[in-house]
Amino acid sequence: MAIRAFDPHKPPDEGLIDDCVHCGFCLPTCPTYVLWGEEMDSPRGRIALMKRGLQEGSEMSPTLVQHFDRCLGCMACVTACPSGVQYDRLIEATRPQVERNHRRSSSERIFRSFVFATFMRPGVLRVLAPLLWLGAKSGITRSAETAGLLKRTPRLAMLNRLAPGVPPAAALRRLPEVTPARGRRRATVGLLQGCVQRVFFGDVNHATIRVLAAEGFEVLAPRRPRCCGALALHAGEEERMLSLAKATIEAFEGCEQVAGNAAGCGSAMRDYAHLLADDPAWAQRAAEFSDKVRDVCELLAEHEPIAERGELPLKVAYHDACHLAHAQGVRAQPRALLSGIPSLELVEPPEWEICCGSAGVYNLMQPEAARALGERKARNLLTTGAQAIAAGNPGCALQIGAHLQDLGRGMPIYHPMQLLDMSIAKGRR
């Protein structure tokens, strides 16, 4: 058998690779190319490496792996490409190849195992939440960084900086599994609770349910699945991801539509149809499920509003989460919903298409690049003169919040559903 970097199980498709004409339109939108100006850290450079990986005699070398690992998977290049190159499909096929055919160092394997065992398990996060809150409240976490105790371990330093200080009561608060619609029921909508979302951003989930109910939707929010598999998908953990995808499909099959309020989760769920397309037992179920998935802003924008909006005098900068704007193509809908709030002024930051550096767990795996991108994004948001930021993804909120604090310019970061919830509450008075 010929030796190649990629094994025969779902390698990057050569036909999709050949769609790239190397025009360079993707370069100014690629975060890593913008940072370093290195061809192999651009989409077209990585596509060239994929083509090489399919050739006989190629190997999954550390250099090859490094360039693939540095990709954030933000999909800005997909939005920018005039030739319609499906880089999302290509990098999605490449990551599992890396995990199967490259032996990572012991420390790397241990850290990755820790991340997946922690962040994809709400039960574990609920145990950790009080400890993180206590550390933040007491100043221990900040002191550890100030004293330089984490200098030699940049990944732990980044984890320390991003850890949210959520009060224990908020982290332990549960969502009702069924919330009836207010007034006439429009439809029954399933809401994915998420893993990180339900523990550290439970207030976003509660606000989402209140808004949906106010707009005439009955909401089903099952406690399982614990995770949709998005983090595993972004990291090339194929088996783990597919198992969670199947559990998610089963949990929501009775719903007319499924709403996501975390960009990465919504993107992953919409991708189930592709990921399970060659599984005879699941292909049809996955396709039907993915067709029902909507970002909550997209879902609400498809219907005339019912609930009255009250005034919310606030200047808000809207941040485009990559897996919402690029992967799902949802940009206009959140803006339309926010613009419909009386007295709210919506402003746009420069370089909207450049990733903030969160990208699933990228900021933990590649902390140096993530730090540079996070600061760049924070500065761009600050130029708007906004009083608050709206962001539709928990990872983005943590990343941007940490870098605003570093710049000494902390400000509130809201999910669009929280702003809409505040406006509807005022409209009832």
C-alpha positions as a Markdown table, in Angstrom:
| # | Residue | x | y | z |
|---|---|---|---|---|
| 1 | Met | 0.0 | 0.0 | 0.0 |
| 2 | Ala | 1.3 | 3.5 | -0.9 |
| 3 | Ile | 2.3 | 5.6 | 2.0 |
| 4 | Arg | 0.6 | 9.0 | 2.3 |
| 5 | Ala | 0.0 | 11.6 | 5.0 |
| 6 | Phe | -3.8 | 10.9 | 4.8 |
| 7 | Asp | -5.4 | 7.5 | 5.3 |
| 8 | Pro | -8.2 | 6.3 | 3.1 |
| 9 | His | -11.0 | 7.2 | 5.6 |
| 10 | Lys | -12.6 | 10.4 | 4.4 |
| 11 | Pro | -9.5 | 12.3 | 3.3 |
| 12 | Pro | -9.9 | 15.9 | 1.9 |
| 13 | Asp | -11.6 | 15.6 | -1.4 |
| 14 | Glu | -9.2 | 16.2 | -4.3 |
| 15 | Gly | -12.0 | 17.7 | -6.4 |
| 16 | Leu | -12.7 | 20.3 | -3.8 |
| 17 | Ile | -9.0 | 21.0 | -3.5 |
| 18 | Asp | -8.7 | 21.6 | -7.2 |
| 19 | Asp | -11.5 | 24.2 | -7.0 |
| 20 | Cys | -9.0 | 26.6 | -5.5 |
| 21 | Val | -7.4 | 28.8 | -8.2 |
| 22 | His | -5.0 | 30.5 | -5.7 |
| 23 | Cys | -6.4 | 34.0 | -6.5 |
| 24 | Gly | -5.6 | 35.4 | -3.0 |
| 25 | Phe | -9.0 | 36.9 | -2.2 |
| 26 | Cys | -9.0 | 34.9 | 1.0 |
| 27 | Leu | -5.7 | 36.3 | 2.3 |
| 28 | Pro | -6.9 | 39.6 | 3.9 |
| 29 | Thr | -9.7 | 37.8 | 5.7 |
| 30 | Cys | -7.6 | 34.9 | 7.1 |
| 31 | Pro | -6.6 | 35.7 | 10.8 |
| 32 | Thr | -3.3 | 33.8 | 10.8 |
| 33 | Tyr | -2.2 | 35.2 | 7.4 |
| 34 | Val | -3.1 | 38.7 | 8.7 |
| 35 | Leu | -0.9 | 38.1 | 11.8 |
| 36 | Trp | 2.1 | 36.5 | 10.2 |
| 37 | Gly | 2.0 | 37.0 | 6.4 |
| 38 | Glu | 3.0 | 33.3 | 6.0 |
| 39 | Glu | 1.7 | 31.6 | 2.8 |
| 40 | Met | 1.3 | 28.2 | 4.5 |
| 41 | Asp | -0.8 | 29.8 | 7.2 |
| 42 | Ser | -3.3 | 31.0 | 4.7 |
| 43 | Pro | -6.3 | 29.1 | 3.2 |
| 44 | Arg | -4.7 | 28.6 | -0.2 |
| 45 | Gly | -1.5 | 27.6 | 1.4 |
| 46 | Arg | -3.2 | 25.0 | 3.6 |
| 47 | Ile | -5.1 | 23.7 | 0.6 |
| 48 | Ala | -1.7 | 23.2 | -1.2 |
| 49 | Leu | -0.6 | 21.2 | 1.9 |
| 50 | Met | -3.7 | 19.1 | 1.7 |
| 51 | Lys | -3.0 | 18.3 | -1.9 |
| 52 | Arg | 0.5 | 17.3 | -1.0 |
| 53 | Gly | -0.9 | 15.1 | 1.8 |
| 54 | Leu | -2.9 | 13.1 | -0.7 |
| 55 | Gln | 0.2 | 12.3 | -2.8 |
| 56 | Glu | 2.3 | 9.1 | -2.5 |
| 57 | Gly | 5.3 | 9.5 | -0.3 |
| 58 | Ser | 3.9 | 12.4 | 1.8 |
| 59 | Glu | 3.9 | 12.2 | 5.6 |
| 60 | Met | 2.0 | 13.8 | 8.5 |
| 61 | Ser | 5.1 | 15.7 | 9.6 |
| 62 | Pro | 5.2 | 18.1 | 12.6 |
| 63 | Thr | 5.4 | 21.1 | 10.2 |
| 64 | Leu | 2.3 | 20.0 | 8.3 |
| 65 | Val | 0.4 | 19.5 | 11.5 |
| 66 | Gln | 1.5 | 22.9 | 12.8 |
| 67 | His | 0.0 | 24.7 | 9.8 |
| 68 | Phe | -3.3 | 22.8 | 10.1 |
| 69 | Asp | -3.4 | 23.3 | 13.9 |
| 70 | Arg | -2.9 | 27.1 | 13.4 |
| 71 | Cys | -6.1 | 27.3 | 11.4 |
| 72 | Leu | -9.0 | 28.7 | 13.5 |
| 73 | Gly | -11.6 | 27.2 | 11.2 |
| 74 | Cys | -13.4 | 30.6 | 11.2 |
| 75 | Met | -14.5 | 30.2 | 7.6 |
| 76 | Ala | -14.0 | 33.8 | 6.7 |
| 77 | Cys | -12.2 | 32.5 | 3.6 |
| 78 | Val | -15.4 | 30.7 | 2.5 |
| 79 | Thr | -17.3 | 34.0 | 2.7 |
| 80 | Ala | -14.6 | 35.8 | 0.7 |
| 81 | Cys | -13.9 | 33.2 | -2.0 |
| 82 | Pro | -15.2 | 34.2 | -5.4 |
| 83 | Ser | -14.8 | 30.6 | -6.7 |
| 84 | Gly | -16.9 | 29.0 | -4.0 |
| 85 | Val | -14.1 | 26.9 | -2.6 |
| 86 | Gln | -15.5 | 24.7 | 0.2 |
| 87 | Tyr | -12.6 | 25.2 | 2.6 |
| 88 | Asp | -14.9 | 24.3 | 5.5 |
| 89 | Arg | -15.4 | 20.8 | 4.1 |
| 90 | Leu | -11.6 | 20.5 | 3.5 |
| 91 | Ile | -10.4 | 21.5 | 7.0 |
| 92 | Glu | -13.2 | 19.5 | 8.5 |
| 93 | Ala | -11.9 | 16.4 | 6.7 |
| 94 | Thr | -8.3 | 17.2 | 7.5 |
| 95 | Arg | -8.5 | 17.6 | 11.3 |
| 96 | Pro | -9.5 | 13.9 | 12.0 |
| 97 | Gln | -6.7 | 12.8 | 9.7 |
| 98 | Val | -4.2 | 14.7 | 11.9 |
| 99 | Glu | -5.6 | 13.1 | 15.1 |
| 100 | Arg | -5.4 | 9.6 | 13.6 |
| 101 | Asn | -2.0 | 9.9 | 11.9 |
| 102 | His | 0.0 | 12.1 | 14.1 |
| 103 | Arg | 1.4 | 11.2 | 17.5 |
| 104 | Arg | 1.1 | 14.3 | 19.7 |
| 105 | Ser | 3.4 | 14.8 | 22.7 |
| 106 | Ser | 2.4 | 13.4 | 26.1 |
| 107 | Ser | 1.7 | 16.9 | 27.5 |
| 108 | Glu | -0.4 | 17.8 | 24.4 |
| 109 | Arg | -2.5 | 14.6 | 24.8 |
| 110 | Ile | -3.0 | 15.2 | 28.5 |
| 111 | Phe | -4.1 | 18.8 | 28.0 |
| 112 | Arg | -6.5 | 17.9 | 25.2 |
| 113 | Ser | -8.0 | 15.1 | 27.2 |
| 114 | Phe | -8.5 | 17.6 | 30.1 |
| 115 | Val | -10.2 | 20.1 | 27.9 |
| 116 | Phe | -12.6 | 17.6 | 26.4 |
| 117 | Ala | -13.3 | 15.9 | 29.7 |
| 118 | Thr | -14.1 | 19.3 | 31.3 |
| 119 | Phe | -15.7 | 21.7 | 28.8 |
| 120 | Met | -18.0 | 19.1 | 27.1 |
| 121 | Arg | -19.4 | 17.9 | 30.4 |
| 122 | Pro | -21.9 | 20.3 | 32.2 |
| 123 | Gly | -21.8 | 18.1 | 35.3 |
| 124 | Val | -18.0 | 18.7 | 35.6 |
| 125 | Leu | -18.4 | 22.4 | 34.9 |
| 126 | Arg | -21.1 | 22.7 | 37.6 |
| 127 | Val | -18.6 | 21.4 | 40.1 |
| 128 | Leu | -15.8 | 23.7 | 38.9 |
| 129 | Ala | -18.0 | 26.8 | 38.7 |
| 130 | Pro | -18.0 | 27.6 | 42.5 |
| 131 | Leu | -14.3 | 27.1 | 42.7 |
| 132 | Leu | -13.7 | 29.5 | 39.7 |
| 133 | Trp | -16.0 | 32.0 | 41.3 |
| 134 | Leu | -14.2 | 31.8 | 44.6 |
| 135 | Gly | -10.8 | 32.2 | 43.0 |
| 136 | Ala | -12.0 | 35.3 | 41.0 |
| 137 | Lys | -13.8 | 36.8 | 44.1 |
| 138 | Ser | -10.8 | 36.2 | 46.4 |
| 139 | Gly | -8.3 | 37.5 | 43.9 |
| 140 | Ile | -6.3 | 34.3 | 43.8 |
| 141 | Thr | -6.6 | 33.8 | 40.0 |
| 142 | Arg | -5.4 | 37.3 | 39.3 |
| 143 | Ser | -2.6 | 37.1 | 41.9 |
| 144 | Ala | -1.3 | 33.9 | 40.3 |
| 145 | Glu | -1.0 | 35.7 | 36.9 |
| 146 | Thr | 0.4 | 38.8 | 38.4 |
| 147 | Ala | 3.1 | 36.9 | 40.3 |
| 148 | Gly | 4.1 | 35.2 | 37.1 |
| 149 | Leu | 3.3 | 31.7 | 38.3 |
| 150 | Leu | 1.8 | 30.7 | 35.0 |
| 151 | Lys | 4.4 | 32.2 | 32.7 |
| 152 | Arg | 5.9 | 28.9 | 31.7 |
| 153 | Thr | 2.5 | 27.4 | 30.9 |
| 154 | Pro | 0.8 | 29.8 | 28.5 |
| 155 | Arg | -2.2 | 27.5 | 28.0 |
| 156 | Leu | -3.0 | 27.4 | 31.7 |
| 157 | Ala | -2.4 | 31.2 | 31.8 |
| 158 | Met | -5.0 | 31.6 | 29.1 |
| 159 | Leu | -7.4 | 29.3 | 30.9 |
| 160 | Asn | -6.9 | 31.3 | 34.1 |
| 161 | Arg | -7.7 | 34.6 | 32.3 |
| 162 | Leu | -10.8 | 33.3 | 30.5 |
| 163 | Ala | -12.4 | 31.5 | 33.4 |
| 164 | Pro | -15.7 | 33.2 | 34.1 |
| 165 | Gly | -16.6 | 34.2 | 37.6 |
| 166 | Val | -20.2 | 32.9 | 37.7 |
| 167 | Pro | -21.9 | 32.8 | 41.1 |
| 168 | Pro | -22.6 | 29.3 | 42.2 |
| 169 | Ala | -26.4 | 29.8 | 42.4 |
| 170 | Ala | -26.4 | 30.9 | 38.7 |
| 171 | Ala | -24.2 | 28.0 | 37.6 |
| 172 | Leu | -26.5 | 25.5 | 39.3 |
| 173 | Arg | -29.8 | 27.0 | 38.1 |
| 174 | Arg | -31.8 | 24.7 | 35.9 |
| 175 | Leu | -33.9 | 25.5 | 32.8 |
| 176 | Pro | -37.5 | 24.2 | 32.7 |
| 177 | Glu | -37.7 | 21.4 | 30.2 |
| 178 | Val | -41.0 | 22.7 | 28.8 |
| 179 | Thr | -42.0 | 26.4 | 28.6 |
| 180 | Pro | -45.5 | 27.2 | 27.2 |
| 181 | Ala | -46.0 | 29.9 | 24.6 |
| 182 | Arg | -47.6 | 33.2 | 25.7 |
| 183 | Gly | -50.9 | 33.5 | 23.9 |
| 184 | Arg | -51.4 | 31.6 | 20.7 |
| 185 | Arg | -48.8 | 29.0 | 20.0 |
| 186 | Arg | -46.9 | 29.5 | 16.8 |
| 187 | Ala | -44.7 | 26.3 | 16.9 |
| 188 | Thr | -42.8 | 24.0 | 19.2 |
| 189 | Val | -39.1 | 24.9 | 19.2 |
| 190 | Gly | -36.3 | 22.8 | 20.7 |
| 191 | Leu | -33.6 | 24.7 | 22.5 |
| 192 | Leu | -30.1 | 23.2 | 22.8 |
| 193 | Gln | -28.9 | 24.0 | 26.4 |
| 194 | Gly | -25.3 | 23.4 | 25.5 |
| 195 | Cys | -22.4 | 22.5 | 27.7 |
| 196 | Val | -20.5 | 25.7 | 28.5 |
| 197 | Gln | -23.6 | 27.7 | 27.7 |
| 198 | Arg | -25.9 | 26.2 | 30.3 |
| 199 | Val | -23.4 | 26.5 | 33.2 |
| 200 | Phe | -21.6 | 29.8 | 32.5 |
| 201 | Phe | -24.2 | 31.5 | 30.4 |
| 202 | Gly | -27.4 | 30.2 | 31.9 |
| 203 | Asp | -28.8 | 33.8 | 31.9 |
| 204 | Val | -28.6 | 33.7 | 28.1 |
| 205 | Asn | -30.6 | 30.5 | 28.0 |
| 206 | His | -33.2 | 31.9 | 30.3 |
| 207 | Ala | -33.5 | 35.1 | 28.3 |
| 208 | Thr | -33.8 | 33.1 | 25.1 |
| 209 | Ile | -36.7 | 31.1 | 26.5 |
| 210 | Arg | -38.5 | 34.2 | 27.7 |
| 211 | Val | -38.1 | 35.9 | 24.3 |
| 212 | Leu | -39.3 | 32.8 | 22.4 |
| 213 | Ala | -42.3 | 32.3 | 24.7 |
| 214 | Ala | -43.2 | 36.0 | 24.4 |
| 215 | Glu | -43.1 | 35.6 | 20.6 |
| 216 | Gly | -45.5 | 32.7 | 20.7 |
| 217 | Phe | -43.2 | 29.6 | 20.8 |
| 218 | Glu | -43.5 | 26.7 | 23.1 |
| 219 | Val | -39.9 | 25.8 | 24.1 |
| 220 | Leu | -38.6 | 22.3 | 24.8 |
| 221 | Ala | -35.2 | 22.3 | 26.5 |
| 222 | Pro | -34.2 | 18.7 | 27.3 |
| 223 | Arg | -31.4 | 18.2 | 29.8 |
| 224 | Arg | -29.8 | 15.8 | 27.4 |
| 225 | Pro | -27.8 | 15.9 | 25.2 |
| 226 | Arg | -25.0 | 17.2 | 27.4 |
| 227 | Cys | -23.2 | 18.6 | 24.4 |
| 228 | Cys | -23.8 | 18.8 | 20.6 |
| 229 | Gly | -20.2 | 17.9 | 19.8 |
| 230 | Ala | -19.1 | 21.2 | 18.3 |
| 231 | Leu | -15.8 | 21.4 | 20.3 |
| 232 | Ala | -14.9 | 17.9 | 19.2 |
| 233 | Leu | -15.7 | 18.7 | 15.6 |
| 234 | His | -13.5 | 21.7 | 15.6 |
| 235 | Ala | -10.7 | 19.6 | 17.1 |
| 236 | Gly | -10.9 | 16.6 | 14.8 |
| 237 | Glu | -12.3 | 14.2 | 17.4 |
| 238 | Glu | -14.5 | 12.4 | 14.9 |
| 239 | Glu | -15.9 | 9.5 | 16.9 |
| 240 | Arg | -16.7 | 11.6 | 19.9 |
| 241 | Met | -18.4 | 14.2 | 17.7 |
| 242 | Leu | -20.6 | 11.6 | 15.9 |
| 243 | Ser | -21.8 | 10.0 | 19.1 |
| 244 | Leu | -22.9 | 13.4 | 20.4 |
| 245 | Ala | -24.5 | 14.3 | 17.1 |
| 246 | Lys | -26.7 | 11.2 | 17.2 |
| 247 | Ala | -27.7 | 11.8 | 20.8 |
| 248 | Thr | -28.7 | 15.4 | 19.8 |
| 249 | Ile | -30.7 | 14.3 | 16.8 |
| 250 | Glu | -32.6 | 11.8 | 19.0 |
| 251 | Ala | -33.4 | 14.4 | 21.7 |
| 252 | Phe | -35.1 | 16.9 | 19.3 |
| 253 | Glu | -36.8 | 14.7 | 16.7 |
| 254 | Gly | -40.3 | 15.7 | 18.0 |
| 255 | Cys | -39.7 | 19.4 | 17.5 |
| 256 | Glu | -40.8 | 21.4 | 14.5 |
| 257 | Gln | -37.7 | 23.5 | 14.7 |
| 258 | Val | -34.5 | 23.6 | 16.7 |
| 259 | Ala | -33.0 | 26.8 | 17.9 |
| 260 | Gly | -29.4 | 27.4 | 18.8 |
| 261 | Asn | -28.1 | 30.5 | 20.7 |
| 262 | Ala | -24.4 | 29.7 | 20.5 |
| 263 | Ala | -22.9 | 30.2 | 17.1 |
| 264 | Gly | -20.5 | 27.2 | 17.2 |
| 265 | Cys | -23.3 | 24.8 | 18.3 |
| 266 | Gly | -25.7 | 26.0 | 15.6 |
| 267 | Ser | -23.0 | 25.6 | 13.0 |
| 268 | Ala | -22.2 | 22.0 | 14.1 |
| 269 | Met | -25.9 | 21.0 | 14.2 |
| 270 | Arg | -26.4 | 22.3 | 10.7 |
| 271 | Asp | -23.5 | 20.2 | 9.6 |
| 272 | Tyr | -24.8 | 16.9 | 10.9 |
| 273 | Ala | -26.4 | 16.1 | 7.5 |
| 274 | His | -23.0 | 16.2 | 5.9 |
| 275 | Leu | -21.2 | 14.4 | 8.7 |
| 276 | Leu | -23.6 | 11.5 | 8.8 |
| 277 | Ala | -24.3 | 11.4 | 5.0 |
| 278 | Asp | -22.6 | 8.0 | 4.5 |
| 279 | Asp | -24.2 | 6.3 | 7.5 |
| 280 | Pro | -27.3 | 4.4 | 6.2 |
| 281 | Ala | -28.9 | 4.3 | 9.6 |
| 282 | Trp | -28.6 | 8.0 | 10.3 |
| 283 | Ala | -28.3 | 9.9 | 7.0 |
| 284 | Gln | -32.0 | 10.7 | 6.6 |
| 285 | Arg | -32.5 | 11.5 | 10.2 |
| 286 | Ala | -29.5 | 13.8 | 10.2 |
| 287 | Ala | -30.7 | 15.6 | 7.0 |
| 288 | Glu | -34.2 | 16.1 | 8.5 |
| 289 | Phe | -32.7 | 17.4 | 11.7 |
| 290 | Ser | -30.2 | 19.8 | 10.1 |
| 291 | Asp | -33.0 | 21.3 | 8.0 |
| 292 | Lys | -34.8 | 22.3 | 11.2 |
| 293 | Val | -31.9 | 24.0 | 12.8 |
| 294 | Arg | -32.0 | 27.8 | 13.0 |
| 295 | Asp | -30.0 | 30.3 | 15.0 |
| 296 | Val | -32.5 | 31.9 | 17.4 |
| 297 | Cys | -32.0 | 35.3 | 15.7 |
| 298 | Glu | -32.7 | 33.8 | 12.3 |
| 299 | Leu | -35.8 | 32.0 | 13.7 |
| 300 | Leu | -37.3 | 35.2 | 15.2 |
| 301 | Ala | -36.5 | 37.2 | 12.1 |
| 302 | Glu | -38.6 | 34.8 | 10.0 |
| 303 | His | -41.8 | 35.8 | 12.0 |
| 304 | Glu | -43.5 | 39.1 | 12.6 |
| 305 | Pro | -42.9 | 40.2 | 16.2 |
| 306 | Ile | -45.7 | 39.9 | 18.7 |
| 307 | Ala | -44.3 | 41.2 | 21.9 |
| 308 | Glu | -44.1 | 44.9 | 22.3 |
| 309 | Arg | -40.6 | 46.4 | 22.6 |
| 310 | Gly | -39.7 | 49.0 | 25.2 |
| 311 | Glu | -37.0 | 51.6 | 25.0 |
| 312 | Leu | -33.4 | 50.6 | 25.7 |
| 313 | Pro | -31.2 | 53.7 | 25.4 |
| 314 | Leu | -27.8 | 52.1 | 24.7 |
| 315 | Lys | -25.1 | 52.3 | 22.1 |
| 316 | Val | -24.2 | 48.7 | 21.2 |
| 317 | Ala | -21.4 | 47.4 | 18.9 |
| 318 | Tyr | -22.4 | 44.2 | 17.2 |
| 319 | His | -19.7 | 41.5 | 17.0 |
| 320 | Asp | -20.1 | 38.9 | 14.3 |
| 321 | Ala | -19.3 | 35.4 | 15.7 |
| 322 | Cys | -17.5 | 33.5 | 12.9 |
| 323 | His | -19.6 | 30.4 | 13.1 |
| 324 | Leu | -22.7 | 32.6 | 12.8 |
| 325 | Ala | -21.6 | 35.0 | 10.1 |
| 326 | His | -19.4 | 32.8 | 7.9 |
| 327 | Ala | -20.5 | 29.2 | 8.7 |
| 328 | Gln | -24.2 | 29.9 | 8.9 |
| 329 | Gly | -24.4 | 33.0 | 6.8 |
| 330 | Val | -26.4 | 34.8 | 9.5 |
| 331 | Arg | -25.5 | 38.5 | 9.6 |
| 332 | Ala | -28.6 | 40.6 | 8.8 |
| 333 | Gln | -31.0 | 38.9 | 11.2 |
| 334 | Pro | -29.4 | 39.8 | 14.5 |
| 335 | Arg | -28.9 | 43.4 | 13.3 |
| 336 | Ala | -32.5 | 43.6 | 12.3 |
| 337 | Leu | -33.7 | 42.4 | 15.7 |
| 338 | Leu | -31.4 | 44.8 | 17.6 |
| 339 | Ser | -32.4 | 47.7 | 15.3 |
| 340 | Gly | -36.0 | 47.0 | 16.2 |
| 341 | Ile | -35.4 | 47.9 | 19.8 |
| 342 | Pro | -36.5 | 51.5 | 20.4 |
| 343 | Ser | -33.6 | 53.9 | 21.4 |
| 344 | Leu | -30.9 | 51.3 | 20.9 |
| 345 | Glu | -28.1 | 52.6 | 18.6 |
| 346 | Leu | -26.3 | 49.8 | 16.7 |
| 347 | Val | -22.7 | 50.5 | 15.6 |
| 348 | Glu | -20.3 | 48.5 | 13.5 |
| 349 | Pro | -16.6 | 47.8 | 14.3 |
| 350 | Pro | -13.9 | 47.6 | 11.6 |
| 351 | Glu | -12.6 | 44.3 | 10.5 |
| 352 | Trp | -15.8 | 42.5 | 11.3 |
| 353 | Glu | -14.7 | 39.4 | 9.3 |
| 354 | Ile | -11.5 | 38.8 | 11.4 |
| 355 | Cys | -11.9 | 36.2 | 14.1 |
| 356 | Cys | -11.6 | 37.3 | 17.8 |
| 357 | Gly | -9.3 | 34.2 | 18.4 |
| 358 | Ser | -11.7 | 32.1 | 20.5 |
| 359 | Ala | -12.7 | 29.6 | 17.8 |
| 360 | Gly | -13.9 | 26.8 | 20.0 |
| 361 | Val | -10.9 | 25.9 | 22.2 |
| 362 | Tyr | -8.4 | 27.5 | 19.8 |
| 363 | Asn | -7.5 | 30.1 | 22.4 |
| 364 | Leu | -6.4 | 27.3 | 24.8 |
| 365 | Met | -4.6 | 25.3 | 22.2 |
| 366 | Gln | -2.9 | 28.3 | 20.4 |
| 367 | Pro | -2.8 | 31.0 | 23.1 |
| 368 | Glu | -0.2 | 33.3 | 21.5 |
| 369 | Ala | -2.1 | 33.7 | 18.2 |
| 370 | Ala | -5.4 | 33.9 | 20.1 |
| 371 | Arg | -4.0 | 36.7 | 22.4 |
| 372 | Ala | -3.0 | 38.8 | 19.4 |
| 373 | Leu | -6.3 | 38.4 | 17.7 |
| 374 | Gly | -8.2 | 39.0 | 20.9 |
| 375 | Glu | -6.5 | 42.3 | 21.5 |
| 376 | Arg | -7.0 | 43.3 | 17.9 |
| 377 | Lys | -10.7 | 42.6 | 18.1 |
| 378 | Ala | -11.1 | 44.4 | 21.5 |
| 379 | Arg | -9.4 | 47.5 | 20.1 |
| 380 | Asn | -11.6 | 47.5 | 17.0 |
| 381 | Leu | -14.7 | 47.3 | 19.2 |
| 382 | Leu | -13.5 | 50.1 | 21.4 |
| 383 | Thr | -13.1 | 52.4 | 18.3 |
| 384 | Thr | -16.9 | 52.4 | 18.0 |
| 385 | Gly | -17.4 | 54.3 | 21.2 |
| 386 | Ala | -20.0 | 51.7 | 22.2 |
| 387 | Gln | -21.3 | 51.3 | 25.8 |
| 388 | Ala | -21.9 | 47.6 | 25.4 |
| 389 | Ile | -21.2 | 44.8 | 22.9 |
| 390 | Ala | -23.6 | 42.2 | 21.5 |
| 391 | Ala | -22.2 | 38.8 | 20.6 |
| 392 | Gly | -24.0 | 35.5 | 19.8 |
| 393 | Asn | -21.4 | 33.0 | 21.0 |
| 394 | Pro | -20.1 | 32.3 | 24.6 |
| 395 | Gly | -16.5 | 31.8 | 23.5 |
| 396 | Cys | -16.4 | 35.2 | 21.8 |
| 397 | Ala | -17.9 | 36.8 | 24.9 |
| 398 | Leu | -15.2 | 35.3 | 27.2 |
| 399 | Gln | -12.4 | 36.1 | 24.7 |
| 400 | Ile | -13.4 | 39.7 | 24.1 |
| 401 | Gly | -14.2 | 40.3 | 27.7 |
| 402 | Ala | -10.8 | 39.2 | 28.9 |
| 403 | His | -9.0 | 41.4 | 26.4 |
| 404 | Leu | -11.1 | 44.4 | 27.2 |
| 405 | Gln | -10.2 | 43.9 | 30.8 |
| 406 | Asp | -6.5 | 43.7 | 29.8 |
| 407 | Leu | -6.9 | 47.1 | 28.1 |
| 408 | Gly | -8.5 | 48.5 | 31.2 |
| 409 | Arg | -11.8 | 49.1 | 29.2 |
| 410 | Gly | -14.2 | 46.5 | 30.5 |
| 411 | Met | -17.8 | 46.8 | 29.4 |
| 412 | Pro | -21.0 | 44.7 | 29.4 |
| 413 | Ile | -21.2 | 42.0 | 26.7 |
| 414 | Tyr | -24.7 | 40.8 | 26.0 |
| 415 | His | -26.2 | 38.1 | 23.8 |
| 416 | Pro | -28.8 | 39.7 | 21.4 |
| 417 | Met | -31.5 | 37.6 | 23.3 |
| 418 | Gln | -30.6 | 39.4 | 26.5 |
| 419 | Leu | -31.1 | 42.8 | 25.0 |
| 420 | Leu | -34.3 | 41.7 | 23.4 |
| 421 | Asp | -35.5 | 40.3 | 26.7 |
| 422 | Met | -34.8 | 43.6 | 28.5 |
| 423 | Ser | -36.7 | 45.5 | 25.8 |
| 424 | Ile | -39.7 | 43.2 | 26.0 |
| 425 | Ala | -39.7 | 43.4 | 29.8 |
| 426 | Lys | -39.9 | 47.2 | 29.5 |
| 427 | Gly | -42.6 | 46.9 | 26.9 |
| 428 | Arg | -44.8 | 45.1 | 29.3 |
| 429 | Arg | -44.7 | 48.0 | 31.9 |
